[in-house]
Amino acid sequence: AEGCALRDVFDELGRRLGPEFLRTLIGQSGELLNTCRVFLDGELAKDLATPISGGAAATVEIILFREIEGG
């Protein structure tokens, strides 16, 4: 929808997949965690306030990196 930002996508993910899943993506102060990379139409997005253009269908890709346990 017009005026959407990446934050809206993450809010919907939280609604659908639960707040526990959302905590694996976003820190307590609202920033993307280092274990999460987000691409909007192929470009790295570092801020959840990044607007999503309303003209054409946007592609949002989320890559999650698992933390390695142990040494």
N, CA, C and O atoms as a DFTB+ gen file, in Angstrom:
284 C
 N C O
     1  1       0.841      -1.195       0.000
     2  2       0.000       0.000       0.000
     3  2       0.881       1.252       0.000
     4  3       2.034       1.220       0.432
     5  1       0.327       2.320      -0.480
     6  2       1.038       3.599      -0.531
     7  2       1.489       4.004       0.871
     8  3       0.720       3.921       1.828
     9  1       2.735       4.440       0.980
    10  2       3.251       4.918       2.258
    11  2       3.777       3.833       3.184
    12  3       4.078       4.116       4.344
    13  1       3.897       2.601       2.705
    14  2       4.416       1.515       3.533
    15  2       5.935       1.591       3.630
    16  3       6.611       2.134       2.756
    17  1       6.440       1.033       4.708
    18  2       7.877       0.928       4.917
    19  2       8.194      -0.508       5.308
    20  3       7.289      -1.302       5.566
    21  1       9.474      -0.837       5.352
    22  2       9.861      -2.182       5.751
    23  2       9.333      -2.534       7.135
    24  3       9.047      -3.701       7.403
    25  1       9.201      -1.564       8.005
    26  2       8.654      -1.802       9.347
    27  2       7.288      -2.483       9.251
    28  3       6.976      -3.353      10.064
    29  1       6.470      -2.096       8.265
    30  2       5.144      -2.696       8.091
    31  2       5.247      -4.180       7.725
    32  3       4.434      -4.989       8.170
    33  1       6.240      -4.528       6.923
    34  2       6.451      -5.930       6.561
    35  2       6.808      -6.729       7.809
    36  3       6.292      -7.826       8.021
    37  1       7.693      -6.174       8.632
    38  2       8.106      -6.874       9.847
    39  2       6.978      -6.951      10.863
    40  3       6.856      -7.945      11.578
    41  1       6.161      -5.925      10.933
    42  2       4.987      -5.977      11.816
    43  2       4.058      -7.118      11.406
    44  3       3.520      -7.827      12.256
    45  1       3.875      -7.287      10.099
    46  2       3.016      -8.369       9.605
    47  2       3.645      -9.736       9.872
    48  3       2.941     -10.686      10.215
    49  1       4.966      -9.841       9.718
    50  2       5.640     -11.096      10.055
    51  2       5.430     -11.437      11.522
    52  3       5.180     -12.594      11.861
    53  1       5.529     -10.446      12.390
    54  2       5.307     -10.660      13.810
    55  2       3.888     -11.112      14.095
    56  3       3.661     -11.967      14.951
    57  1       2.934     -10.540      13.379
    58  2       1.535     -10.918      13.562
    59  2       1.298     -12.360      13.125
    60  3       0.588     -13.113      13.792
    61  1       1.900     -12.734      11.997
    62  2       1.678     -14.076      11.451
    63  2       2.510     -15.155      12.132
    64  3       2.033     -16.269      12.350
    65  1       3.762     -14.820      12.470
    66  2       4.681     -15.844      12.981
    67  2       4.958     -15.731      14.472
    68  3       5.593     -16.606      15.061
    69  1       4.479     -14.649      15.080
    70  2       4.609     -14.494      16.519
    71  2       5.770     -13.610      16.936
    72  3       6.743     -13.450      16.199
    73  1       5.659     -13.044      18.115
    74  2       6.679     -12.119      18.606
    75  2       8.026     -12.786      18.855
    76  3       9.066     -12.135      18.756
    77  1       8.019     -14.072      19.177
    78  2       9.292     -14.769      19.402
    79  2      10.127     -14.795      18.123
    80  3      11.336     -14.569      18.157
    81  1       9.471     -15.074      16.996
    82  2      10.185     -15.056      15.716
    83  2      10.697     -13.654      15.417
    84  3      11.827     -13.492      14.954
    85  1       9.885     -12.649      15.674
    86  2      10.275     -11.266      15.399
    87  2      11.514     -10.875      16.199
    88  3      12.332     -10.088      15.723
    89  1      11.661     -11.413      17.406
    90  2      12.836     -11.111      18.232
    91  2      14.118     -11.675      17.639
    92  3      15.207     -11.256      18.030
    93  1      14.014     -12.619      16.699
    94  2      15.211     -13.127      16.024
    95  2      15.653     -12.198      14.900
    96  3      16.731     -12.376      14.333
    97  1      14.827     -11.212      14.577
    98  2      15.126     -10.272      13.495
    99  2      15.449      -8.871      13.986
   100  3      16.317      -8.198      13.430
   101  1      14.756      -8.433      15.022
   102  2      14.819      -7.042      15.473
   103  2      15.220      -6.989      16.938
   104  3      14.700      -7.742      17.762
   105  1      16.163      -6.081      17.260
   106  2      16.596      -5.896      18.633
   107  2      15.587      -5.115      19.448
   108  3      14.590      -4.624      18.919
   109  1      15.854      -5.002      20.748
   110  2      14.933      -4.320      21.663
   111  2      14.724      -2.851      21.318
   112  3      13.656      -2.299      21.581
   113  1      15.727      -2.220      20.738
   114  2      15.579      -0.804      20.396
   115  2      15.053      -0.598      18.972
   116  3      15.025       0.528      18.475
   117  1      14.629      -1.703      18.310
   118  2      13.995      -1.581      17.005
   119  2      14.921      -1.674      15.810
   120  3      14.488      -1.448      14.680
   121  1      16.189      -2.002      16.032
   122  2      17.142      -2.100      14.929
   123  2      17.221      -3.542      14.429
   124  3      16.960      -4.487      15.172
   125  1      17.583      -3.689      13.162
   126  2      17.799      -5.024      12.611
   127  2      19.018      -5.645      13.281
   128  3      20.038      -4.981      13.466
   129  1      18.912      -6.906      13.640
   130  2      20.034      -7.594      14.260
   131  2      21.099      -7.934      13.220
   132  3      20.805      -8.000      12.026
   133  1      22.322      -8.148      13.665
   134  2      23.428      -8.489      12.758
   135  2      23.215      -9.820      12.059
   136  3      23.856     -10.093      11.044
   137  1      22.334     -10.645      12.581
   138  2      22.069     -11.958      11.995
   139  2      20.966     -11.911      10.945
   140  3      20.492     -12.951      10.487
   141  1      20.560     -10.707      10.567
   142  2      19.465     -10.540       9.614
   143  2      19.870      -9.520       8.543
   144  3      20.305      -8.413       8.859
   145  1      19.723      -9.907       7.287
   146  2      19.952      -8.977       6.169
   147  2      18.654      -8.863       5.391
   148  3      17.983      -9.862       5.130
   149  1      18.308      -7.639       5.023
   150  2      17.065      -7.389       4.300
   151  2      17.394      -6.687       2.986
   152  3      18.152      -5.718       2.953
   153  1      16.813      -7.191       1.919
   154  2      16.992      -6.602       0.599
   155  2      15.629      -6.182       0.072
   156  3      14.667      -6.948       0.118
   157  1      15.563      -4.978      -0.418
   158  2      14.353      -4.437      -1.023
   159  2      14.636      -4.213      -2.499
   160  3      15.452      -3.366      -2.862
   161  1      13.962      -4.971      -3.341
   162  2      14.188      -4.931      -4.787
   163  2      15.673      -5.088      -5.126
   164  3      16.202      -4.403      -6.001
   165  1      16.332      -6.011      -4.409
   166  2      17.727      -6.341      -4.689
   167  2      18.756      -5.456      -4.027
   168  3      19.952      -5.724      -4.138
   169  1      18.333      -4.408      -3.342
   170  2      19.249      -3.478      -2.682
   171  2      19.214      -3.708      -1.177
   172  3      18.143      -3.849      -0.586
   173  1      20.404      -3.744      -0.555
   174  2      20.493      -3.928       0.889
   175  2      19.804      -2.775       1.600
   176  3      20.078      -1.610       1.314
   177  1      18.922      -3.095       2.511
   178  2      18.214      -2.091       3.319
   179  2      18.708      -2.227       4.753
   180  3      18.691      -3.323       5.314
   181  1      19.144      -1.129       5.345
   182  2      19.699      -1.174       6.693
   183  2      18.762      -0.586       7.728
   184  3      19.043      -0.650       8.925
   185  1      17.656      -0.017       7.286
   186  2      16.758       0.682       8.190
   187  2      15.330       0.244       7.924
   188  3      14.895       0.192       6.774
   189  1      14.597      -0.073       8.991
   190  2      13.210      -0.495       8.830
   191  2      12.294       0.645       8.400
   192  3      11.146       0.412       8.019
   193  1      12.794       1.868       8.459
   194  2      12.011       3.013       7.999
   195  2      12.107       3.193       6.481
   196  3      11.494       4.105       5.926
   197  1      12.872       2.328       5.809
   198  2      13.023       2.413       4.356
   199  2      11.657       2.281       3.696
   200  3      10.962       1.286       3.907
   201  1      11.265       3.270       2.903
   202  2       9.943       3.210       2.263
   203  2       9.899       2.182       1.144
   204  3      10.894       1.933       0.463
   205  1       8.725       1.593       0.971
   206  2       8.477       0.664      -0.131
   207  2       7.635       1.408      -1.151
   208  3       6.537       1.874      -0.847
   209  1       8.166       1.516      -2.372
   210  2       7.429       2.265      -3.386
   211  2       6.097       1.593      -3.672
   212  3       6.019       0.370      -3.782
   213  1       5.057       2.396      -3.792
   214  2       3.714       1.861      -3.973
   215  2       3.344       1.587      -5.410
   216  3       2.291       1.002      -5.662
   217  1       4.185       1.995      -6.385
   218  2       3.836       1.846      -7.776
   219  2       3.784       0.403      -8.250
   220  3       2.745      -0.056      -8.725
   221  1       4.872      -0.304      -8.128
   222  2       4.944      -1.692      -8.596
   223  2       5.105      -2.616      -7.396
   224  3       5.417      -2.182      -6.287
   225  1       4.886      -3.880      -7.647
   226  2       5.065      -4.864      -6.567
   227  2       6.537      -4.918      -6.184
   228  3       7.399      -5.122      -7.039
   229  1       6.818      -4.740      -4.923
   230  2       8.184      -4.757      -4.422
   231  2       8.552      -6.169      -3.989
   232  3       7.694      -6.957      -3.594
   233  1       9.830      -6.470      -4.070
   234  2      10.351      -7.738      -3.602
   235  2      11.160      -7.498      -2.339
   236  3      12.103      -6.707      -2.335
   237  1      10.785      -8.188      -1.265
   238  2      11.516      -8.097      -0.006
   239  2      12.107      -9.465       0.276
   240  3      11.384     -10.458       0.350
   241  1      13.425      -9.515       0.435
   242  2      14.110     -10.757       0.760
   243  2      14.741     -10.604       2.132
   244  3      15.351      -9.577       2.430
   245  1      14.598     -11.618       2.963
   246  2      15.177     -11.611       4.299
   247  2      16.081     -12.824       4.420
   248  3      15.651     -13.958       4.211
   249  1      17.335     -12.574       4.757
   250  2      18.302     -13.653       4.948
   251  2      18.653     -13.690       6.422
   252  3      19.050     -12.678       7.000
   253  1      18.506     -14.868       7.033
   254  2      18.833     -15.045       8.439
   255  2      20.108     -15.861       8.557
   256  3      20.251     -16.910       7.927
   257  1      21.033     -15.369       9.370
   258  2      22.262     -16.083       9.662
   259  2      22.152     -16.655      11.064
   260  3      21.843     -15.934      12.013
   261  1      22.400     -17.919      11.191
   262  2      22.346     -18.564      12.498
   263  2      23.675     -18.341      13.215
   264  3      24.740     -18.427      12.602
   265  1      23.609     -18.060      14.499
   266  2      24.817     -17.916      15.291
   267  2      25.405     -19.293      15.529
   268  3      24.688     -20.257      15.801
   269  1      26.716     -19.367      15.422
   270  2      27.400     -20.634      15.634
   271  2      27.713     -20.767      17.112
   272  3      28.315     -19.880      17.718
   273  1      27.299     -21.877      17.679
   274  2      27.544     -22.117      19.086
   275  2      28.912     -22.777      19.272
   276  3      29.398     -23.482      18.388
   277  1      29.511     -22.543      20.407
   278  2      30.779     -23.166      20.703
   279  2      31.945     -22.286      20.307
   280  3      31.790     -21.071      20.180
   281  1      33.101     -22.876      20.114
   282  2      34.318     -22.111      19.867
   283  2      34.695     -22.167      18.457
   284  3      35.701     -21.576      18.063
